[in-house]
C-alpha cells in the first residue's frame, strides 16, 4: 500500500509539472484567489539543503509564476541575510540557523520542515564517538558559524562543555579537508558534496550522521522560510510556492533517480552520482510526518542551553513561524 500511495503521489507531481508548459493556470487552482505577484526569487545554496527548490521550477510555473529566479548565495549566513533583506523571497537553510536569525530579530518566517539529514561529523580513526572529542582539535571556518553551533550542540548532548573541552581550530572552509588529512585537526563537520567525496576517498570515518543518528534524525535538518514582508503581502503566492516545493520534495523521495538527473540537467548539480547519493541517503519523506514546530523548539532549547541564543522557544515560534499554509497543504496533498 505505501508503494501504491507513493506512486500515485509521484504521478500527480509529474502531471502538474508537465502541464506547466501548456496551461497558464491549472484547473486545480481555479478556485483559489489570484496570485498577488507572478515573480518569485529563491536562494541558490547547497544541493542537499535546496534540492526541492531547484526541482520546483516547473511546478512553480504550473502554479502561475512566470518570473522565477535563483539567486546565488555564497554561504549559510548570506542565505539568511538575503531572505531577511528581501534579496530573495524564499530559501532553504538549517533549522538551527533560522532559529539564531530569528533570535537576532531578522524578519524571517519559517514555513515548513523539508528534509532530515545532510550533516555528518567526520573524525580520525581513533575517535569512536563524540565523547572522544574532549581535548581534541576540531576544525571550523570561524567561530559563530552554523558548523560551530551544530558541533556545540553535538558535544553538549554527550555532556561536554563546547567552550572548554574542545580546541576549536579556525581556517577557511576550503582548507578543512587538507588540515584533516595532514593531522592538524581531528574532526570536522561536512555536508554534500564534500562529505560524499570524503567517504569515497576513505578520509576518516563518520561518528555522527544526522540522517540516522538520534536525536538529530528525529527533527528536520532543513526548513523553508520566507521574507516576512513577502509572506504577509502575498499569502496566495506563499502558499503556491510552498505547494510547489513540497511536491518537489515528494519527487526527491519517490523518484531520486529522475530527480537527480533533472538537477544535473538543470545545472544545479555537477555530478549525477553525487546528486543521486544525496537524495537517496537523506530523508525527503518526512514533511507530512514530522511536526516542524517540534524541530524549532528542539533547536531553540539546545541553542539556549549552550548560549547561542537568549530567546525562549515560545518567542522564537511566535516571532518566526507560520504553519497556516503547511497545515492547509497537508490536507490538500493527502496521498
C-alpha positions in Angstrom: 0.0 0.0 0.0 2.8 2.6 0.8 4.3 1.9 -2.6 1.0 2.5 -4.3 0.5 5.7 -2.4 4.0 6.9 -3.3 3.4 6.1 -7.0 0.1 7.9 -7.0 1.8 11.0 -5.3 4.6 11.0 -7.9 2.2 10.7 -10.8 0.3 13.7 -9.5 3.5 15.6 -9.2 4.6 14.8 -12.8 1.1 15.6 -14.2 1.2 19.0 -12.7 4.8 19.6 -13.8 4.1 18.5 -17.4 1.1 20.8 -17.5 3.3 23.8 -16.8 4.1 24.4 -20.4 0.5 24.1 -21.6 -1.8 25.7 -19.0 -1.4 29.2 -17.7 -3.4 28.4 -14.6 -4.0 24.7 -13.9 -7.7 23.8 -13.3 -6.8 22.6 -9.7 -6.0 26.3 -8.9 -9.2 27.8 -10.4 -10.9 28.1 -7.0 -8.0 29.9 -5.4 -7.6 33.7 -5.3 -5.4 35.2 -8.0 -1.6 35.5 -7.4 -0.6 38.8 -5.9 2.7 38.5 -7.9 3.9 36.2 -10.6 7.6 36.7 -9.7 9.5 34.7 -7.1 13.2 34.7 -6.2 14.7 31.7 -4.4 18.1 31.3 -2.8 20.6 29.1 -4.7 22.5 27.2 -2.0 23.9 23.8 -1.4 22.4 20.8 -3.1 21.4 18.8 0.0 19.7 21.8 1.5 18.0 23.2 -1.5 17.3 20.3 -4.0 13.5 20.7 -3.7 13.6 24.4 -4.5 15.6 23.6 -7.7 13.2 20.9 -8.7 10.2 23.1 -8.1 10.9 25.3 -11.2 8.3 23.6 -13.5 5.9 23.2 -10.6 6.1 26.9 -9.9 5.2 27.7 -13.5 2.3 25.4 -13.2 1.2 27.4 -10.1 1.1 30.6 -12.3 4.6 32.1 -11.7 6.2 33.5 -14.9 9.3 35.1 -13.5 11.3 32.5 -11.4 14.9 33.3 -10.5 17.6 31.6 -8.4 19.9 34.0 -6.6 23.4 32.8 -5.8 24.4 33.0 -2.1 27.9 32.1 -1.1 27.3 30.9 2.5 24.8 30.0 5.1 25.0 33.4 6.6 24.5 35.1 3.3 21.3 33.0 2.7 19.8 34.3 5.9 20.8 37.8 5.1 19.3 37.5 1.6 16.0 36.4 2.9 15.9 39.0 5.7 16.8 41.9 3.4 14.4 40.8 0.6 17.2 39.9 -1.9 15.3 36.6 -2.2 11.7 35.8 -1.2 12.3 32.2 0.0 15.2 30.0 0.9 16.2 26.7 2.5 18.5 26.5 5.4 19.3 24.7 8.6 16.6 24.9 11.3 19.3 25.9 13.8 20.4 28.8 11.6 16.9 30.1 11.2 16.4 30.0 15.0 19.5 32.0 15.5 18.5 34.6 12.9 15.0 35.0 14.4 16.6 35.3 17.8 18.6 38.2 16.3 15.4 39.9 15.2 15.7 39.1 11.5 12.3 39.3 9.5 12.3 35.7 8.6 9.3 33.3 8.8 9.7 29.5 8.8 7.0 27.9 6.8 7.7 24.1 6.7 10.2 21.4 7.5 11.5 19.8 4.3 14.3 17.2 4.9 16.2 15.3 7.5 19.9 14.5 7.4 22.6 16.2 5.3 25.2 16.7 8.1 28.0 14.3 9.0 30.7 14.6 11.6 34.0 13.0 10.5 36.7 12.1 12.9 40.1 10.3 12.9 40.0 6.5 13.3 41.0 6.5 17.0 38.0 8.7 17.8 35.0 6.4 18.2 32.3 8.8 19.4 31.6 12.5 20.2 32.7 12.0 23.8 36.2 11.2 22.5 36.5 14.8 21.1 37.3 16.1 24.6 40.7 17.9 24.3 40.9 17.3 20.6 41.3 19.8 17.7 38.0 20.4 15.8 38.1 22.3 12.5 35.8 25.3 11.7 35.8 28.1 9.2 35.1 30.5 12.0 33.5 30.7 15.5 29.8 31.6 15.5 29.1 29.8 12.2 26.5 27.2 11.7 29.0 24.3 12.0 30.2 25.8 15.2 26.7 25.9 16.6 25.9 22.4 15.4 29.1 20.9 16.8 28.5 22.7 20.1 25.1 21.1 20.3 26.5 17.6 19.5 29.2 17.9 22.1 26.9 19.3 24.7 24.5 16.5 24.0 27.0 14.0 25.4 28.0 16.1 28.4 31.0 18.0 27.1 31.4 21.8 27.5 32.0 23.0 24.0 33.7 26.2 25.3 36.2 24.4 27.5 36.5 20.8 26.3 37.0 21.4 22.6 40.0 23.0 20.9 38.4 24.9 18.0 40.8 25.4 15.1 39.7 28.0 12.6 40.7 28.0 8.9 38.9 28.8 5.6 36.4 26.0 4.7 38.4 25.1 1.6 41.3 24.1 3.8 39.4 21.9 6.3 39.8 18.5 4.5 43.5 19.2 3.8 44.1 20.0 7.5 42.3 16.8 8.5 44.4 14.7 6.1 47.5 16.3 7.5 46.5 15.5 11.1 46.2 19.2 12.1 42.6 18.7 13.1 40.9 15.6 14.5 37.3 16.2 13.4 35.1 18.3 11.1 31.5 18.7 10.1 30.7 18.2 6.5 27.8 18.2 4.0 27.4 17.0 0.4 29.2 17.0 -1.9 32.3 17.3 0.3 31.1 14.6 2.7 30.5 12.3 -0.2 33.9 12.9 -1.5 35.5 12.3 1.9 33.7 8.9 2.1 34.7 8.0 -1.4 38.3 8.8 -0.6 38.1 6.9 2.8 39.1 10.0 4.7 38.4 9.4 8.4 35.1 7.9 9.4 31.6 9.2 10.3 30.8 9.3 14.0 27.5 11.2 13.6 25.1 11.1 10.7 22.1 13.3 11.3 20.1 11.3 8.8 20.1 8.2 11.0 21.5 9.1 14.5 19.3 10.3 17.3 18.3 12.8 18.4 19.2 14.6 15.1 17.3 12.2 12.9 14.1 12.9 14.8 14.0 16.6 13.7 14.1 18.5 10.5 17.6 19.5 9.4 16.4 21.9 6.8 13.4 24.2 6.6 11.8 26.5 4.1 11.5 30.1 5.2 10.3 33.3 3.6 10.9 37.0 3.9 8.3 38.2 6.4 7.0 41.1 4.3 6.6 38.9 1.2 4.7 36.3 3.3 2.4 39.0 4.8 1.7 40.8 1.5 1.5 37.7 -0.7 -0.3 34.9 1.1 -1.6 33.2 -2.1 1.8 33.3 -3.7 3.4 32.0 -0.5 1.0 29.0 -0.4 1.7 28.2 -4.0 5.4 28.4 -3.6 5.2 26.1 -0.6 3.0 23.7 -2.5 5.5 23.5 -5.4 8.4 22.9 -3.1 6.6 20.2 -1.2 5.6 18.4 -4.4 9.2 18.6 -5.5 10.2 17.2 -2.1 8.0 14.2 -2.8 9.8 13.8 -6.1 13.1 13.7 -4.3 11.7 10.9 -2.0 9.9 8.8 -4.5 12.0 9.1 -7.7 15.5 10.1 -6.7 17.0 8.8 -10.0 14.8 11.1 -12.1 15.2 13.9 -9.6 19.0 13.6 -9.7 19.0 13.7 -13.5 16.9 16.8 -13.5 19.2 18.5 -11.0 22.2 17.8 -13.3 20.4 18.8 -16.5 19.2 22.0 -14.8 22.8 22.9 -13.9 22.1 22.7 -10.1 24.5 19.7 -9.6 27.7 18.9 -11.4 27.8 15.2 -10.8 24.8 12.8 -11.2 26.3 10.1 -8.9 26.7 12.6 -6.0 23.2 14.1 -6.6 21.6 10.6 -6.6 23.5 9.7 -3.4 22.5 12.8 -1.7 18.8 12.3 -2.5 18.9 8.6 -1.6 20.7 8.9 1.7 18.7 11.7 3.2 15.0 11.8 4.2 12.8 13.9 1.9 9.7 12.0 3.0 9.1 13.4 6.5 7.3 16.7 5.8 3.9 15.2 6.4 5.0 13.1 9.4 7.2 15.3 11.5 6.0 18.5 13.2 8.2 21.4 12.2 7.4 23.2 15.5 9.0 20.4 17.4 12.2 21.0 15.4 12.1 24.7 16.1 11.5 24.0 19.8 14.3 21.4 20.0 16.9 23.6 18.4 15.8 26.7 20.3 16.2 24.8 23.6 19.6 23.3 22.8 20.9 26.6 21.4 19.7 28.4 24.5 21.5 25.9 26.7 24.8 26.4 25.1 24.5 30.2 25.0 23.9 30.8 21.3 20.5 32.5 21.7 18.7 34.3 24.5 15.1 34.0 23.4 12.8 31.2 24.6 11.4 28.6 22.2 8.0 30.2 22.7 9.3 33.5 21.5 11.1 32.1 18.5 8.0 30.2 17.5 5.8 33.3 17.9 8.1 35.6 16.1 9.4 33.5 13.3 7.0 30.7 12.2 3.7 30.5 10.3 2.3 27.0 9.8 -1.1 28.0 8.2 0.0 27.2 4.7 1.6 23.9 5.6 -1.5 22.8 7.6 -3.7 23.6 4.6 -1.4 21.7 2.2 -1.2 18.7 4.4 -4.9 18.4 4.0 -4.8 19.1 0.3 -1.9 16.9 -0.6 -3.1 13.7 1.1 -1.9 10.5 -0.5 
